[in-house]
Amino acid sequence: MDDYMFDEHVALSEYFREETHYLEILNYSDPSYNTCEEHILSDDEFDNFIYRRGAFAPPKLRDGVKLTSGLRIILQQNAKHNETFSPNVITLTHEQYDVMVRGMRLPFRAIEGTAVVGPFFWSSFDQDDEDPRLQIIFRKSDVRKKGKTRGWETMFSHSLKTSITTGYVKGTPSSAIVKAVRHVKACALQISHPLLMPIVLLSYELSPENEIRQRSARDWLRRLEHAISGRNEIREEESYVTHGVLDMDGVTRDMYECNGQVLWKKPGAYMDNVREVEKAMARFREGKENVGGYGRELDKLHRSMLSRLEFYMVKLKGLENYSWTTLERLRIQREALYNIAAIRESKLSLQIAKEQKYLAHATKHDGTAMKTLTLLGAIFLPGTYLASVFGMTFFNFEQSADPVSIDLWIYFALTIPLTAAIVGSWFYLNRRRKNKLRRDQLAVEDDVELMEREIMATIRRKTLKTESTWDSISPRITK
């Protein structure tokens, strides 16, 4: 079944070429025979390296000298093609990939893991009882960045009888493959343990950079808490408040960025990887003891590697608690920010309603004034004025008489006070309407400000209650 699945997946895979090297480290009982070589591997020499022919044939040894351990891997540590870590993509020709996996007895299942996400570790023995081999797959692929896929991939096969590990290693320049290979070369005498390179890779993945990111995220969180909840724990120049105005856009943007920073290399995934590596360590020890090749030096190295894994597990547990607390505090601030945004939206709606009310009052006032003026004009000006003036006896249009009466002053004496009384009454009533409108406007503003203060006070009281953060237990820790 494994052969058929392997052939089918290889046939469906797309090929992109990458520069290929080989790394060969061989240790002998006589250290003078030890070798550590890394060179470009041409297509002509590919099969020779796999089957140890030609220039790669085992050297002739003196009597009593034997091979004690070895590491022989196909190496593509500077993979640059944009699709190199896309699903169903291989960077050796289909024939070379088939020859490599079968000739080095690498795990057939590795080709089925080209689409796995996150850090992935798997180990198991093959079904060869005569020469049992511990097979390992350890890889991590990431999302595209600037149009390029990223990640690294390793697969190994370790012979319990010969202590030789064969494998295939590929990584993009952004990965830790180059540093891991350099590290393994420096530890050439310890390659008898097949989990040396996986643990070296894990060590670089769990470098202090993650803790530094988490500390930076927590510092970022303190600034956000100051802006949203009013906690006075930062310098004034770090604040999001300028001239008493909160930069909502900056707070929202940085909050989501901070959340992404906390979730970078989530500890839980690597804790599961450490557990799987520990299982592989146990399988290796048991298998090695069964074939009688578990010596004192190997046991010492094995215990040292187990101790390192325990260190990483404790480190990851602490980081898990720290990041979980940061996420909880971010959640509280995010809820508070949503409430503040809702308040601002409500305030804006109230402001719009208030402006509409002002406009309605002003329109009503102008309409009343126009009605008054229209009414006055309609009543007093045209007909009344002409009828009252030219129909009075003050004017005598007969030629024999004086055209203007001496009693004309009576007209002005009555007209002017009456006009003043009407206009004054209109101004008085209009002023009363304006005062009432102003009082209504002030009442609306007071109601809005009071409501905003009460809501903000409630939000801050709830936000500053840290019992939900500090007294809660991470769901993962309770397991």
TORKOL-4160 file (C-alpha; in steps of 0.2 Angstrom, whole numbers, padded with zeros to 4 digits, m for minus):
479
<pt num="1" X="0000" Y="0000" Z="0000"/>
<pt num="2" X="0014" Y="0012" Z="0005"/>
<pt num="3" X="0023" Y="0009" Z="m0012"/>
<pt num="4" X="0007" Y="0013" Z="m0022"/>
<pt num="5" X="0003" Y="0028" Z="m0012"/>
<pt num="6" X="0021" Y="0035" Z="m0014"/>
<pt num="7" X="0021" Y="0032" Z="m0033"/>
<pt num="8" X="0004" Y="0040" Z="m0035"/>
<pt num="9" X="0009" Y="0056" Z="m0026"/>
<pt num="10" X="0026" Y="0058" Z="m0034"/>
<pt num="11" X="0018" Y="0056" Z="m0051"/>
<pt num="12" X="0005" Y="0070" Z="m0046"/>
<pt num="13" X="0019" Y="0082" Z="m0040"/>
<pt num="14" X="0026" Y="0097" Z="m0049"/>
<pt num="15" X="0044" Y="0098" Z="m0051"/>
<pt num="16" X="0055" Y="0114" Z="m0048"/>
<pt num="17" X="0074" Y="0113" Z="m0048"/>
<pt num="18" X="0084" Y="0119" Z="m0033"/>
<pt num="19" X="0103" Y="0119" Z="m0031"/>
<pt num="20" X="0107" Y="0102" Z="m0023"/>
<pt num="21" X="0122" Y="0098" Z="m0011"/>
<pt num="22" X="0127" Y="0083" Z="m0001"/>
<pt num="23" X="0133" Y="0082" Z="0017"/>
<pt num="24" X="0142" Y="0066" Z="0022"/>
<pt num="25" X="0149" Y="0064" Z="0040"/>
<pt num="26" X="0157" Y="0047" Z="0044"/>
<pt num="27" X="0165" Y="0042" Z="0060"/>
<pt num="28" X="0177" Y="0027" Z="0063"/>
<pt num="29" X="0185" Y="0019" Z="0077"/>
<pt num="30" X="0201" Y="0027" Z="0071"/>
<pt num="31" X="0197" Y="0045" Z="0071"/>
<pt num="32" X="0210" Y="0048" Z="0058"/>
<pt num="33" X="0198" Y="0041" Z="0045"/>
<pt num="34" X="0184" Y="0053" Z="0050"/>
<pt num="35" X="0177" Y="0064" Z="0036"/>
<pt num="36" X="0165" Y="0078" Z="0036"/>
<pt num="37" X="0161" Y="0085" Z="0018"/>
<pt num="38" X="0149" Y="0096" Z="0010"/>
<pt num="39" X="0149" Y="0099" Z="m0009"/>
<pt num="40" X="0138" Y="0102" Z="m0024"/>
<pt num="41" X="0130" Y="0086" Z="m0030"/>
<pt num="42" X="0128" Y="0085" Z="m0049"/>
<pt num="43" X="0115" Y="0075" Z="m0058"/>
<pt num="44" X="0129" Y="0063" Z="m0064"/>
<pt num="45" X="0134" Y="0059" Z="m0047"/>
<pt num="46" X="0117" Y="0058" Z="m0039"/>
<pt num="47" X="0115" Y="0039" Z="m0040"/>
<pt num="48" X="0133" Y="0036" Z="m0035"/>
<pt num="49" X="0130" Y="0046" Z="m0019"/>
<pt num="50" X="0114" Y="0037" Z="m0015"/>
<pt num="51" X="0121" Y="0019" Z="m0017"/>
<pt num="52" X="0139" Y="0024" Z="m0012"/>
<pt num="53" X="0147" Y="0020" Z="m0028"/>
<pt num="54" X="0162" Y="0028" Z="m0037"/>
<pt num="55" X="0169" Y="0043" Z="m0028"/>
<pt num="56" X="0157" Y="0039" Z="m0013"/>
<pt num="57" X="0162" Y="0021" Z="m0011"/>
<pt num="58" X="0167" Y="0016" Z="0007"/>
<pt num="59" X="0186" Y="0018" Z="0009"/>
<pt num="60" X="0197" Y="0003" Z="0012"/>
<pt num="61" X="0201" Y="0002" Z="0031"/>
<pt num="62" X="0215" Y="m0006" Z="0041"/>
<pt num="63" X="0211" Y="m0022" Z="0050"/>
<pt num="64" X="0202" Y="m0018" Z="0067"/>
<pt num="65" X="0195" Y="m0001" Z="0060"/>
<pt num="66" X="0176" Y="0000" Z="0058"/>
<pt num="67" X="0163" Y="0013" Z="0054"/>
<pt num="68" X="0155" Y="0018" Z="0070"/>
<pt num="69" X="0142" Y="0031" Z="0064"/>
<pt num="70" X="0137" Y="0041" Z="0049"/>
<pt num="71" X="0126" Y="0055" Z="0042"/>
<pt num="72" X="0123" Y="0055" Z="0024"/>
<pt num="73" X="0110" Y="0068" Z="0017"/>
<pt num="74" X="0104" Y="0076" Z="0001"/>
<pt num="75" X="0104" Y="0095" Z="0005"/>
<pt num="76" X="0095" Y="0110" Z="m0002"/>
<pt num="77" X="0098" Y="0123" Z="0011"/>
<pt num="78" X="0095" Y="0138" Z="0000"/>
<pt num="79" X="0079" Y="0134" Z="m0009"/>
<pt num="80" X="0074" Y="0150" Z="m0018"/>
<pt num="81" X="0060" Y="0145" Z="m0030"/>
<pt num="82" X="0043" Y="0154" Z="m0026"/>
<pt num="83" X="0034" Y="0138" Z="m0026"/>
<pt num="84" X="0047" Y="0127" Z="m0017"/>
<pt num="85" X="0035" Y="0124" Z="m0002"/>
<pt num="86" X="0019" Y="0123" Z="m0011"/>
<pt num="87" X="0008" Y="0108" Z="m0009"/>
<pt num="88" X="0012" Y="0094" Z="m0021"/>
<pt num="89" X="0029" Y="0101" Z="m0026"/>
<pt num="90" X="0046" Y="0092" Z="m0026"/>
<pt num="91" X="0063" Y="0100" Z="m0030"/>
<pt num="92" X="0071" Y="0085" Z="m0037"/>
<pt num="93" X="0066" Y="0076" Z="m0053"/>
<pt num="94" X="0053" Y="0063" Z="m0051"/>
<pt num="95" X="0066" Y="0050" Z="m0055"/>
<pt num="96" X="0079" Y="0057" Z="m0042"/>
<pt num="97" X="0066" Y="0058" Z="m0029"/>
<pt num="98" X="0060" Y="0040" Z="m0031"/>
<pt num="99" X="0079" Y="0034" Z="m0031"/>
<pt num="100" X="0083" Y="0044" Z="m0016"/>
<pt num="101" X="0068" Y="0038" Z="m0005"/>
<pt num="102" X="0070" Y="0020" Z="m0010"/>
<pt num="103" X="0089" Y="0020" Z="m0010"/>
<pt num="104" X="0091" Y="0028" Z="0007"/>
<pt num="105" X="0075" Y="0020" Z="0014"/>
<pt num="106" X="0067" Y="0036" Z="0018"/>
<pt num="107" X="0049" Y="0037" Z="0024"/>
<pt num="108" X="0037" Y="0035" Z="0009"/>
<pt num="109" X="0024" Y="0045" Z="0019"/>
<pt num="110" X="0034" Y="0061" Z="0017"/>
<pt num="111" X="0027" Y="0065" Z="0000"/>
<pt num="112" X="0010" Y="0065" Z="0008"/>
<pt num="113" X="0015" Y="0079" Z="0020"/>
<pt num="114" X="0019" Y="0093" Z="0007"/>
<pt num="115" X="0003" Y="0102" Z="0012"/>
<pt num="116" X="0004" Y="0100" Z="0031"/>
<pt num="117" X="0003" Y="0116" Z="0041"/>
<pt num="118" X="0013" Y="0122" Z="0056"/>
<pt num="119" X="0027" Y="0112" Z="0064"/>
<pt num="120" X="0025" Y="0093" Z="0061"/>
<pt num="121" X="0034" Y="0079" Z="0068"/>
<pt num="122" X="0032" Y="0060" Z="0065"/>
<pt num="123" X="0042" Y="0045" Z="0069"/>
<pt num="124" X="0040" Y="0026" Z="0067"/>
<pt num="125" X="0050" Y="0010" Z="0063"/>
<pt num="126" X="0049" Y="0003" Z="0046"/>
<pt num="127" X="0043" Y="m0015" Z="0043"/>
<pt num="128" X="0061" Y="m0023" Z="0040"/>
<pt num="129" X="0064" Y="m0035" Z="0054"/>
<pt num="130" X="0082" Y="m0039" Z="0048"/>
<pt num="131" X="0088" Y="m0021" Z="0048"/>
<pt num="132" X="0075" Y="m0010" Z="0057"/>
<pt num="133" X="0076" Y="0008" Z="0053"/>
<pt num="134" X="0069" Y="0023" Z="0063"/>
<pt num="135" X="0061" Y="0034" Z="0051"/>
<pt num="136" X="0058" Y="0053" Z="0055"/>
<pt num="137" X="0049" Y="0067" Z="0047"/>
<pt num="138" X="0050" Y="0085" Z="0054"/>
<pt num="139" X="0045" Y="0099" Z="0043"/>
<pt num="140" X="0037" Y="0116" Z="0044"/>
<pt num="141" X="0029" Y="0126" Z="0030"/>
<pt num="142" X="0022" Y="0144" Z="0031"/>
<pt num="143" X="0011" Y="0156" Z="0022"/>
<pt num="144" X="0018" Y="0166" Z="0007"/>
<pt num="145" X="0027" Y="0181" Z="0011"/>
<pt num="146" X="0030" Y="0193" Z="m0004"/>
<pt num="147" X="0024" Y="0180" Z="m0016"/>
<pt num="148" X="0036" Y="0167" Z="m0010"/>
<pt num="149" X="0033" Y="0151" Z="0000"/>
<pt num="150" X="0043" Y="0148" Z="0016"/>
<pt num="151" X="0048" Y="0134" Z="0027"/>
<pt num="152" X="0060" Y="0119" Z="0030"/>
<pt num="153" X="0058" Y="0100" Z="0028"/>
<pt num="154" X="0068" Y="0085" Z="0034"/>
<pt num="155" X="0066" Y="0067" Z="0033"/>
<pt num="156" X="0078" Y="0054" Z="0040"/>
<pt num="157" X="0081" Y="0035" Z="0041"/>
<pt num="158" X="0092" Y="0028" Z="0054"/>
<pt num="159" X="0099" Y="0010" Z="0054"/>
<pt num="160" X="0100" Y="0003" Z="0071"/>
<pt num="161" X="0113" Y="m0010" Z="0066"/>
<pt num="162" X="0125" Y="0002" Z="0057"/>
<pt num="163" X="0121" Y="0018" Z="0066"/>
<pt num="164" X="0121" Y="0027" Z="0049"/>
<pt num="165" X="0107" Y="0040" Z="0046"/>
<pt num="166" X="0102" Y="0045" Z="0029"/>
<pt num="167" X="0091" Y="0059" Z="0025"/>
<pt num="168" X="0085" Y="0074" Z="0014"/>
<pt num="169" X="0085" Y="0092" Z="0021"/>
<pt num="170" X="0078" Y="0107" Z="0012"/>
<pt num="171" X="0075" Y="0125" Z="0018"/>
<pt num="172" X="0072" Y="0142" Z="0012"/>
<pt num="173" X="0085" Y="0156" Z="0016"/>
<pt num="174" X="0073" Y="0163" Z="0030"/>
<pt num="175" X="0073" Y="0146" Z="0039"/>
<pt num="176" X="0086" Y="0140" Z="0052"/>
<pt num="177" X="0092" Y="0126" Z="0040"/>
<pt num="178" X="0109" Y="0134" Z="0037"/>
<pt num="179" X="0113" Y="0136" Z="0055"/>
<pt num="180" X="0107" Y="0119" Z="0059"/>
<pt num="181" X="0118" Y="0111" Z="0047"/>
<pt num="182" X="0133" Y="0121" Z="0053"/>
<pt num="183" X="0128" Y="0116" Z="0071"/>
<pt num="184" X="0128" Y="0097" Z="0066"/>
<pt num="185" X="0145" Y="0099" Z="0058"/>
<pt num="186" X="0152" Y="0105" Z="0074"/>
<pt num="187" X="0144" Y="0091" Z="0083"/>
<pt num="188" X="0150" Y="0078" Z="0070"/>
<pt num="189" X="0155" Y="0065" Z="0084"/>
<pt num="190" X="0137" Y="0065" Z="0090"/>
<pt num="191" X="0128" Y="0060" Z="0074"/>
<pt num="192" X="0126" Y="0042" Z="0081"/>
<pt num="193" X="0110" Y="0049" Z="0088"/>
<pt num="194" X="0097" Y="0050" Z="0074"/>
<pt num="195" X="0087" Y="0064" Z="0083"/>
<pt num="196" X="0102" Y="0076" Z="0084"/>
<pt num="197" X="0097" Y="0087" Z="0069"/>
<pt num="198" X="0079" Y="0087" Z="0073"/>
<pt num="199" X="0083" Y="0093" Z="0091"/>
<pt num="200" X="0095" Y="0106" Z="0084"/>
<pt num="201" X="0081" Y="0112" Z="0072"/>
<pt num="202" X="0069" Y="0113" Z="0087"/>
<pt num="203" X="0082" Y="0123" Z="0097"/>
<pt num="204" X="0083" Y="0136" Z="0084"/>
<pt num="205" X="0064" Y="0136" Z="0082"/>
<pt num="206" X="0062" Y="0139" Z="0101"/>
<pt num="207" X="0076" Y="0153" Z="0101"/>
<pt num="208" X="0074" Y="0168" Z="0113"/>
<pt num="209" X="0067" Y="0178" Z="0099"/>
<pt num="210" X="0050" Y="0171" Z="0103"/>
<pt num="211" X="0051" Y="0177" Z="0122"/>
<pt num="212" X="0057" Y="0194" Z="0116"/>
<pt num="213" X="0042" Y="0195" Z="0104"/>
<pt num="214" X="0030" Y="0191" Z="0119"/>
<pt num="215" X="0039" Y="0204" Z="0130"/>
<pt num="216" X="0037" Y="0217" Z="0117"/>
<pt num="217" X="0018" Y="0212" Z="0115"/>
<pt num="218" X="0015" Y="0214" Z="0133"/>
<pt num="219" X="0024" Y="0231" Z="0133"/>
<pt num="220" X="0012" Y="0235" Z="0118"/>
<pt num="221" X="m0002" Y="0229" Z="0128"/>
<pt num="222" X="0002" Y="0241" Z="0143"/>
<pt num="223" X="0001" Y="0256" Z="0131"/>
<pt num="224" X="m0016" Y="0250" Z="0124"/>
<pt num="225" X="m0022" Y="0248" Z="0142"/>
<pt num="226" X="m0017" Y="0266" Z="0146"/>
<pt num="227" X="m0026" Y="0272" Z="0131"/>
<pt num="228" X="m0042" Y="0262" Z="0133"/>
<pt num="229" X="m0044" Y="0260" Z="0152"/>
<pt num="230" X="m0034" Y="0275" Z="0158"/>
<pt num="231" X="m0021" Y="0265" Z="0167"/>
<pt num="232" X="m0006" Y="0276" Z="0171"/>
<pt num="233" X="0009" Y="0265" Z="0168"/>
<pt num="234" X="0018" Y="0272" Z="0153"/>
<pt num="235" X="0027" Y="0287" Z="0148"/>
<pt num="236" X="0017" Y="0302" Z="0142"/>
<pt num="237" X="0026" Y="0301" Z="0125"/>
<pt num="238" X="0020" Y="0283" Z="0122"/>
<pt num="239" X="0002" Y="0287" Z="0124"/>
<pt num="240" X="m0011" Y="0286" Z="0111"/>
<pt num="241" X="m0019" Y="0302" Z="0118"/>
<pt num="242" X="m0014" Y="0319" Z="0109"/>
<pt num="243" X="m0021" Y="0335" Z="0116"/>
<pt num="244" X="m0035" Y="0325" Z="0125"/>
<pt num="245" X="m0040" Y="0316" Z="0110"/>
<pt num="246" X="m0039" Y="0297" Z="0108"/>
<pt num="247" X="m0032" Y="0290" Z="0092"/>
<pt num="248" X="m0045" Y="0277" Z="0089"/>
<pt num="249" X="m0037" Y="0272" Z="0072"/>
<pt num="250" X="m0020" Y="0269" Z="0080"/>
<pt num="251" X="m0027" Y="0260" Z="0094"/>
<pt num="252" X="m0037" Y="0248" Z="0083"/>
<pt num="253" X="m0023" Y="0245" Z="0071"/>
<pt num="254" X="m0010" Y="0241" Z="0085"/>
<pt num="255" X="m0022" Y="0230" Z="0095"/>
<pt num="256" X="m0024" Y="0218" Z="0080"/>
<pt num="257" X="m0005" Y="0219" Z="0077"/>
<pt num="258" X="m0002" Y="0215" Z="0095"/>
<pt num="259" X="m0014" Y="0200" Z="0095"/>
<pt num="260" X="m0005" Y="0193" Z="0080"/>
<pt num="261" X="0012" Y="0196" Z="0089"/>
<pt num="262" X="0006" Y="0185" Z="0103"/>
<pt num="263" X="0000" Y="0171" Z="0092"/>
<pt num="264" X="0017" Y="0170" Z="0083"/>
<pt num="265" X="0024" Y="0153" Z="0086"/>
<pt num="266" X="0011" Y="0148" Z="0098"/>
<pt num="267" X="0019" Y="0137" Z="0112"/>
<pt num="268" X="0005" Y="0124" Z="0112"/>
<pt num="269" X="0010" Y="0117" Z="0094"/>
<pt num="270" X="0028" Y="0116" Z="0099"/>
<pt num="271" X="0024" Y="0107" Z="0116"/>
<pt num="272" X="0015" Y="0094" Z="0105"/>
<pt num="273" X="0031" Y="0093" Z="0095"/>
<pt num="274" X="0042" Y="0090" Z="0110"/>
<pt num="275" X="0031" Y="0076" Z="0116"/>
<pt num="276" X="0032" Y="0068" Z="0099"/>
<pt num="277" X="0051" Y="0070" Z="0099"/>
<pt num="278" X="0051" Y="0062" Z="0117"/>
<pt num="279" X="0041" Y="0047" Z="0110"/>
<pt num="280" X="0054" Y="0045" Z="0096"/>
<pt num="281" X="0068" Y="0046" Z="0108"/>
<pt num="282" X="0060" Y="0032" Z="0118"/>
<pt num="283" X="0058" Y="0021" Z="0102"/>
<pt num="284" X="0076" Y="0024" Z="0097"/>
<pt num="285" X="0083" Y="0019" Z="0114"/>
<pt num="286" X="0072" Y="0003" Z="0115"/>
<pt num="287" X="0077" Y="m0002" Z="0097"/>
<pt num="288" X="0095" Y="0001" Z="0100"/>
<pt num="289" X="0095" Y="m0009" Z="0116"/>
<pt num="290" X="0086" Y="m0023" Z="0107"/>
<pt num="291" X="0101" Y="m0024" Z="0094"/>
<pt num="292" X="0114" Y="m0022" Z="0108"/>
<pt num="293" X="0121" Y="m0006" Z="0102"/>
<pt num="294" X="0117" Y="0006" Z="0116"/>
<pt num="295" X="0133" Y="0010" Z="0124"/>
<pt num="296" X="0138" Y="0022" Z="0138"/>
<pt num="297" X="0143" Y="0037" Z="0127"/>
<pt num="298" X="0126" Y="0036" Z="0118"/>
<pt num="299" X="0117" Y="0034" Z="0134"/>
<pt num="300" X="0125" Y="0050" Z="0140"/>
<pt num="301" X="0121" Y="0059" Z="0124"/>
<pt num="302" X="0103" Y="0053" Z="0125"/>
<pt num="303" X="0101" Y="0059" Z="0143"/>
<pt num="304" X="0108" Y="0076" Z="0138"/>
<pt num="305" X="0095" Y="0077" Z="0124"/>
<pt num="306" X="0081" Y="0072" Z="0135"/>
<pt num="307" X="0086" Y="0085" Z="0148"/>
<pt num="308" X="0086" Y="0098" Z="0134"/>
<pt num="309" X="0068" Y="0093" Z="0129"/>
<pt num="310" X="0062" Y="0094" Z="0147"/>
<pt num="311" X="0070" Y="0111" Z="0148"/>
<pt num="312" X="0060" Y="0116" Z="0132"/>
<pt num="313" X="0044" Y="0109" Z="0139"/>
<pt num="314" X="0045" Y="0119" Z="0155"/>
<pt num="315" X="0050" Y="0135" Z="0145"/>
<pt num="316" X="0035" Y="0132" Z="0133"/>
<pt num="317" X="0023" Y="0130" Z="0148"/>
<pt num="318" X="0029" Y="0146" Z="0155"/>
<pt num="319" X="0027" Y="0155" Z="0138"/>
<pt num="320" X="0010" Y="0147" Z="0136"/>
<pt num="321" X="0004" Y="0155" Z="0152"/>
<pt num="322" X="0012" Y="0171" Z="0148"/>
<pt num="323" X="0004" Y="0172" Z="0131"/>
<pt num="324" X="m0013" Y="0166" Z="0137"/>
<pt num="325" X="m0013" Y="0180" Z="0150"/>
<pt num="326" X="m0009" Y="0193" Z="0137"/>
<pt num="327" X="m0022" Y="0187" Z="0125"/>
<pt num="328" X="m0035" Y="0188" Z="0140"/>
<pt num="329" X="m0030" Y="0205" Z="0143"/>
<pt num="330" X="m0031" Y="0210" Z="0125"/>
<pt num="331" X="m0048" Y="0202" Z="0124"/>
<pt num="332" X="m0054" Y="0213" Z="0139"/>
<pt num="333" X="m0047" Y="0229" Z="0130"/>
<pt num="334" X="m0054" Y="0224" Z="0114"/>
<pt num="335" X="m0072" Y="0223" Z="0122"/>
<pt num="336" X="m0069" Y="0240" Z="0130"/>
<pt num="337" X="m0063" Y="0247" Z="0113"/>
<pt num="338" X="m0079" Y="0240" Z="0105"/>
<pt num="339" X="m0089" Y="0249" Z="0119"/>
<pt num="340" X="m0080" Y="0265" Z="0116"/>
<pt num="341" X="m0083" Y="0264" Z="0098"/>
<pt num="342" X="m0101" Y="0260" Z="0101"/>
<pt num="343" X="m0103" Y="0275" Z="0112"/>
<pt num="344" X="m0094" Y="0286" Z="0100"/>
<pt num="345" X="m0106" Y="0280" Z="0086"/>
<pt num="346" X="m0121" Y="0283" Z="0098"/>
<pt num="347" X="m0114" Y="0300" Z="0102"/>
<pt num="348" X="m0113" Y="0304" Z="0084"/>
<pt num="349" X="m0130" Y="0298" Z="0081"/>
<pt num="350" X="m0136" Y="0309" Z="0095"/>
<pt num="351" X="m0126" Y="0324" Z="0088"/>
<pt num="352" X="m0134" Y="0321" Z="0071"/>
<pt num="353" X="m0151" Y="0320" Z="0079"/>
<pt num="354" X="m0147" Y="0336" Z="0089"/>
<pt num="355" X="m0142" Y="0345" Z="0074"/>
<pt num="356" X="m0158" Y="0340" Z="0065"/>
<pt num="357" X="m0167" Y="0346" Z="0080"/>
<pt num="358" X="m0158" Y="0363" Z="0079"/>
<pt num="359" X="m0162" Y="0363" Z="0061"/>
<pt num="360" X="m0180" Y="0359" Z="0064"/>
<pt num="361" X="m0181" Y="0373" Z="0077"/>
<pt num="362" X="m0173" Y="0386" Z="0066"/>
<pt num="363" X="m0184" Y="0381" Z="0051"/>
<pt num="364" X="m0199" Y="0383" Z="0062"/>
<pt num="365" X="m0193" Y="0399" Z="0069"/>
<pt num="366" X="m0190" Y="0406" Z="0051"/>
<pt num="367" X="m0206" Y="0399" Z="0045"/>
<pt num="368" X="m0215" Y="0408" Z="0060"/>
<pt num="369" X="m0206" Y="0424" Z="0056"/>
<pt num="370" X="m0210" Y="0423" Z="0037"/>
<pt num="371" X="m0228" Y="0420" Z="0042"/>
<pt num="372" X="m0229" Y="0435" Z="0053"/>
<pt num="373" X="m0221" Y="0446" Z="0040"/>
<pt num="374" X="m0232" Y="0439" Z="0027"/>
<pt num="375" X="m0247" Y="0442" Z="0038"/>
<pt num="376" X="m0242" Y="0460" Z="0042"/>
<pt num="377" X="m0239" Y="0464" Z="0024"/>
<pt num="378" X="m0255" Y="0456" Z="0019"/>
<pt num="379" X="m0265" Y="0465" Z="0032"/>
<pt num="380" X="m0257" Y="0482" Z="0034"/>
<pt num="381" X="m0248" Y="0487" Z="0019"/>
<pt num="382" X="m0258" Y="0487" Z="0003"/>
<pt num="383" X="m0276" Y="0490" Z="0005"/>
<pt num="384" X="m0276" Y="0497" Z="0023"/>
<pt num="385" X="m0263" Y="0509" Z="0019"/>
<pt num="386" X="m0270" Y="0516" Z="0004"/>
<pt num="387" X="m0288" Y="0516" Z="0010"/>
<pt num="388" X="m0283" Y="0523" Z="0027"/>
<pt num="389" X="m0272" Y="0537" Z="0019"/>
<pt num="390" X="m0281" Y="0543" Z="0004"/>
<pt num="391" X="m0298" Y="0540" Z="0010"/>
<pt num="392" X="m0296" Y="0551" Z="0025"/>
<pt num="393" X="m0302" Y="0569" Z="0026"/>
<pt num="394" X="m0285" Y="0575" Z="0029"/>
<pt num="395" X="m0283" Y="0577" Z="0010"/>
<pt num="396" X="m0293" Y="0588" Z="0000"/>
<pt num="397" X="m0290" Y="0586" Z="m0018"/>
<pt num="398" X="m0302" Y="0600" Z="m0023"/>
<pt num="399" X="m0293" Y="0614" Z="m0032"/>
<pt num="400" X="m0301" Y="0627" Z="m0021"/>
<pt num="401" X="m0296" Y="0620" Z="m0005"/>
<pt num="402" X="m0279" Y="0617" Z="0004"/>
<pt num="403" X="m0273" Y="0600" Z="m0002"/>
<pt num="404" X="m0266" Y="0595" Z="0016"/>
<pt num="405" X="m0276" Y="0597" Z="0032"/>
<pt num="406" X="m0268" Y="0604" Z="0047"/>
<pt num="407" X="m0274" Y="0588" Z="0057"/>
<pt num="408" X="m0262" Y="0576" Z="0048"/>
<pt num="409" X="m0252" Y="0574" Z="0064"/>
<pt num="410" X="m0266" Y="0564" Z="0071"/>
<pt num="411" X="m0262" Y="0550" Z="0058"/>
<pt num="412" X="m0244" Y="0549" Z="0062"/>
<pt num="413" X="m0247" Y="0550" Z="0081"/>
<pt num="414" X="m0258" Y="0535" Z="0080"/>
<pt num="415" X="m0249" Y="0525" Z="0066"/>
<pt num="416" X="m0231" Y="0526" Z="0074"/>
<pt num="417" X="m0236" Y="0519" Z="0092"/>
<pt num="418" X="m0247" Y="0506" Z="0084"/>
<pt num="419" X="m0233" Y="0500" Z="0072"/>
<pt num="420" X="m0220" Y="0500" Z="0087"/>
<pt num="421" X="m0232" Y="0490" Z="0098"/>
<pt num="422" X="m0234" Y="0477" Z="0085"/>
<pt num="423" X="m0216" Y="0476" Z="0080"/>
<pt num="424" X="m0211" Y="0476" Z="0098"/>
<pt num="425" X="m0223" Y="0462" Z="0102"/>
<pt num="426" X="m0216" Y="0452" Z="0088"/>
<pt num="427" X="m0198" Y="0454" Z="0094"/>
<pt num="428" X="m0203" Y="0449" Z="0112"/>
<pt num="429" X="m0212" Y="0433" Z="0106"/>
<pt num="430" X="m0197" Y="0429" Z="0095"/>
<pt num="431" X="m0184" Y="0431" Z="0109"/>
<pt num="432" X="m0195" Y="0420" Z="0120"/>
<pt num="433" X="m0194" Y="0406" Z="0106"/>
<pt num="434" X="m0175" Y="0408" Z="0104"/>
<pt num="435" X="m0173" Y="0406" Z="0123"/>
<pt num="436" X="m0183" Y="0391" Z="0124"/>
<pt num="437" X="m0174" Y="0383" Z="0109"/>
<pt num="438" X="m0157" Y="0387" Z="0118"/>
<pt num="439" X="m0163" Y="0379" Z="0134"/>
<pt num="440" X="m0168" Y="0363" Z="0124"/>
<pt num="441" X="m0151" Y="0362" Z="0115"/>
<pt num="442" X="m0142" Y="0364" Z="0132"/>
<pt num="443" X="m0153" Y="0350" Z="0139"/>
<pt num="444" X="m0149" Y="0338" Z="0125"/>
<pt num="445" X="m0130" Y="0341" Z="0127"/>
<pt num="446" X="m0131" Y="0339" Z="0146"/>
<pt num="447" X="m0140" Y="0322" Z="0143"/>
<pt num="448" X="m0127" Y="0316" Z="0131"/>
<pt num="449" X="m0112" Y="0321" Z="0141"/>
<pt num="450" X="m0120" Y="0313" Z="0157"/>
<pt num="451" X="m0124" Y="0297" Z="0148"/>
<pt num="452" X="m0106" Y="0296" Z="0141"/>
<pt num="453" X="m0098" Y="0299" Z="0158"/>
<pt num="454" X="m0108" Y="0285" Z="0166"/>
<pt num="455" X="m0105" Y="0273" Z="0152"/>
<pt num="456" X="m0086" Y="0276" Z="0152"/>
<pt num="457" X="m0085" Y="0275" Z="0171"/>
<pt num="458" X="m0094" Y="0258" Z="0170"/>
<pt num="459" X="m0082" Y="0252" Z="0156"/>
<pt num="460" X="m0067" Y="0257" Z="0166"/>
<pt num="461" X="m0073" Y="0249" Z="0182"/>
<pt num="462" X="m0075" Y="0232" Z="0173"/>
<pt num="463" X="m0059" Y="0234" Z="0163"/>
<pt num="464" X="m0049" Y="0237" Z="0178"/>
<pt num="465" X="m0056" Y="0222" Z="0187"/>
<pt num="466" X="m0042" Y="0209" Z="0184"/>
<pt num="467" X="m0049" Y="0194" Z="0193"/>
<pt num="468" X="m0055" Y="0187" Z="0177"/>
<pt num="469" X="m0037" Y="0187" Z="0170"/>
<pt num="470" X="m0027" Y="0183" Z="0185"/>
<pt num="471" X="m0038" Y="0171" Z="0194"/>
<pt num="472" X="m0043" Y="0161" Z="0179"/>
<pt num="473" X="m0033" Y="0146" Z="0174"/>
<pt num="474" X="m0028" Y="0142" Z="0156"/>
<pt num="475" X="m0038" Y="0128" Z="0149"/>
<pt num="476" X="m0022" Y="0120" Z="0142"/>
<pt num="477" X="m0014" Y="0120" Z="0159"/>
<pt num="478" X="m0029" Y="0111" Z="0167"/>
<pt num="479" X="m0026" Y="0096" Z="0156"/>
